[in-house]
């Protein structure tokens, strides 16, 4: 019998440890015999992804609404692949997913209801894990080559507030990302293990 596929999304400010925890979780799942795949959003290898990259690095000028439409379209590009992998029983681990558009969009004055609505046909995550850190921590962990979002601490504070509001809903796990990565990893795997055991 094919095991149930799972979609796990890591969210949080840049430098919160999303990629580290995603890679650790993938390794732990594979050690247990599960097929696991990492997906990063934005997916810069697509045409839309390249457009996002150029905008983040000052080569294009788009308003916040256009940027979020690009981010969402970038996820829709991956929708067929995600659906197929879930049907095959794969555990998909996303570094950013639906909640990122809501958090960054709301922080720039966009309507959260609209941001949810335009993503309603994307596969929903089984669990979204917020790695919660302060904007100052994010800035301190990366001092060079920061994009325009990473340089704006006031914006990052609003992003964090949105994430925290979202994390009060069902299907979320909020973890203190200021702790040692080994400690965070234990909490992550404990939460995922409970979902793997469900029929």
C-alpha positions as CSV (number, residue, x, y, z in Angstrom):
1,X,0.0,0.0,0.0
2,X,1.3,3.5,-1.0
3,X,2.0,5.6,2.1
4,X,0.2,8.9,2.4
5,X,2.0,11.8,0.8
6,X,2.6,14.8,3.0
7,X,3.3,18.5,2.3
8,X,5.3,20.2,4.9
9,X,6.1,24.0,4.6
10,X,8.8,25.8,6.5
11,X,8.1,29.5,7.0
12,X,9.9,32.4,8.7
13,X,12.2,35.3,8.0
14,X,15.3,34.8,6.0
15,X,18.1,33.2,8.1
16,X,15.5,31.6,10.4
17,X,16.9,28.1,9.6
18,X,14.3,27.0,7.1
19,X,16.8,25.4,4.7
20,X,18.8,23.8,7.5
21,X,15.7,22.2,9.1
22,X,14.3,21.2,5.7
23,X,17.5,19.3,4.8
24,X,17.7,17.7,8.3
25,X,14.1,16.6,8.0
26,X,14.6,15.1,4.6
27,X,17.6,13.1,5.8
28,X,15.7,11.8,8.8
29,X,12.7,10.8,6.7
30,X,14.9,9.0,4.2
31,X,16.6,7.2,7.0
32,X,13.2,5.9,7.9
33,X,12.6,4.6,4.4
34,X,10.4,7.4,3.2
35,X,10.8,9.2,-0.1
36,X,11.3,12.9,0.5
37,X,11.8,15.9,-1.8
38,X,12.8,19.5,-1.1
39,X,11.2,22.3,-3.0
40,X,12.4,25.9,-2.6
41,X,10.2,28.9,-3.4
42,X,10.7,31.0,-5.3
43,X,11.8,28.3,-7.8
44,X,14.4,30.5,-9.6
45,X,15.0,27.9,-12.4
46,X,11.7,28.7,-14.1
47,X,11.0,31.8,-16.3
48,X,8.8,33.3,-13.7
49,X,11.4,32.5,-11.0
50,X,14.1,34.3,-13.0
51,X,11.8,37.3,-13.3
52,X,11.4,37.3,-9.4
53,X,15.1,37.0,-9.0
54,X,15.7,40.1,-11.2
55,X,13.1,42.1,-9.3
56,X,14.6,41.2,-6.0
57,X,18.0,42.4,-7.2
58,X,16.9,45.7,-8.6
59,X,16.8,44.8,-12.3
60,X,13.0,45.1,-12.5
61,X,10.5,47.4,-10.8
62,X,7.2,45.9,-9.8
63,X,4.7,46.9,-7.2
64,X,3.9,44.6,-4.2
65,X,0.8,43.2,-5.9
66,X,2.6,42.3,-9.0
67,X,5.4,40.7,-7.0
68,X,3.0,38.5,-5.1
69,X,1.2,37.5,-8.3
70,X,4.6,36.4,-9.6
71,X,5.3,34.4,-6.4
72,X,1.9,32.7,-6.6
73,X,2.3,32.0,-10.3
74,X,5.7,30.4,-9.5
75,X,4.0,28.0,-7.1
76,X,1.3,27.2,-9.7
77,X,4.1,26.2,-12.1
78,X,5.0,23.5,-9.6
79,X,1.4,22.4,-8.9
80,X,1.3,19.4,-11.3
81,X,4.6,18.1,-9.9
82,X,3.4,18.5,-6.3
83,X,0.1,16.7,-6.9
84,X,1.8,13.8,-8.6
85,X,4.4,13.4,-5.9
86,X,1.8,13.5,-3.2
87,X,-0.2,10.8,-5.0
88,X,2.9,8.7,-5.1
89,X,3.3,9.0,-1.3
90,X,6.2,11.4,-1.3
91,X,6.9,13.8,1.6
92,X,7.3,17.2,0.1
93,X,9.3,19.7,2.2
94,X,8.9,23.3,1.1
95,X,11.2,26.2,2.0
96,X,8.5,28.8,1.8
97,X,5.0,28.2,0.5
98,X,1.5,29.8,0.7
99,X,2.0,31.7,3.9
100,X,5.0,33.7,2.6
101,X,2.8,35.6,0.2
102,X,0.3,36.4,2.9
103,X,3.0,37.5,5.4
104,X,5.1,39.6,2.9
105,X,2.0,40.9,1.1
106,X,0.2,42.0,4.3
107,X,3.4,43.6,5.5
108,X,3.3,45.8,2.3
109,X,-0.4,46.7,2.7
110,X,-2.0,44.0,0.5
111,X,-5.3,42.3,1.5
112,X,-4.7,39.0,3.2
113,X,-8.1,37.6,2.0
114,X,-7.1,38.3,-1.6
115,X,-3.7,36.7,-1.0
116,X,-5.4,33.5,0.3
117,X,-8.0,33.5,-2.4
118,X,-5.5,33.5,-5.3
119,X,-3.7,30.5,-3.8
120,X,-6.8,28.4,-3.0
121,X,-6.3,25.9,-5.8
122,X,-2.7,25.1,-4.7
123,X,-2.3,21.9,-2.7
124,X,-2.7,22.9,1.0
125,X,0.2,22.0,3.4
126,X,-0.5,19.3,6.0
127,X,1.7,21.2,8.4
128,X,3.3,24.7,8.3
129,X,6.2,25.2,10.6
130,X,7.0,28.8,11.6
131,X,10.7,29.2,12.7
132,X,10.2,32.4,14.6
133,X,13.2,34.8,15.0
134,X,13.5,38.5,15.5
135,X,14.3,40.8,12.5
136,X,17.5,41.8,14.2
137,X,18.6,38.1,14.4
138,X,17.9,37.7,10.7
139,X,20.0,40.8,9.9
140,X,22.8,39.6,12.2
141,X,23.0,36.2,10.5
142,X,23.4,37.6,7.0
143,X,25.4,40.8,6.7
144,X,26.2,40.7,3.0
145,X,24.3,40.3,-0.3
146,X,20.9,41.0,1.3
147,X,18.0,41.6,-1.1
148,X,15.6,44.6,-0.7
149,X,13.3,42.7,1.7
150,X,16.2,41.6,3.9
151,X,17.5,45.1,4.3
152,X,14.2,46.5,5.6
153,X,13.9,45.8,9.4
154,X,10.5,47.6,9.7
155,X,9.1,45.5,6.9
156,X,10.5,42.3,8.5
157,X,8.8,43.2,11.8
158,X,5.4,43.4,10.0
159,X,6.2,40.1,8.2
160,X,6.9,38.5,11.6
161,X,3.6,39.9,13.0
162,X,1.7,38.4,10.1
163,X,3.4,35.0,10.5
164,X,2.6,35.0,14.2
165,X,-1.1,35.7,13.5
166,X,-1.3,33.0,10.9
167,X,0.4,30.5,13.2
168,X,-2.5,30.8,15.6
169,X,-4.6,28.9,13.1
170,X,-5.0,25.2,12.6
171,X,-2.2,23.2,10.8
172,X,0.6,25.3,12.2
173,X,3.5,24.7,14.6
174,X,5.4,27.8,15.8
175,X,8.9,27.1,17.1
176,X,11.5,29.4,18.6
177,X,14.1,29.7,15.8
178,X,16.6,31.5,18.1
179,X,17.5,28.1,19.7
180,X,20.2,25.7,18.7
181,X,19.4,24.0,15.4
182,X,19.7,20.6,16.9
183,X,17.1,21.4,19.5
184,X,14.7,22.8,16.8
185,X,15.3,19.7,14.7
186,X,14.0,17.4,17.5
187,X,10.8,19.4,17.8
188,X,10.3,19.3,14.0
189,X,10.8,15.6,13.7
190,X,8.5,14.9,16.7
191,X,5.7,16.9,15.0
192,X,6.2,15.2,11.6
193,X,6.4,11.7,13.2
194,X,2.9,12.1,14.6
195,X,1.6,12.9,11.1
196,X,3.4,10.0,9.5
197,X,1.7,7.6,11.9
198,X,-1.8,8.8,10.9
199,X,-3.6,6.6,8.3
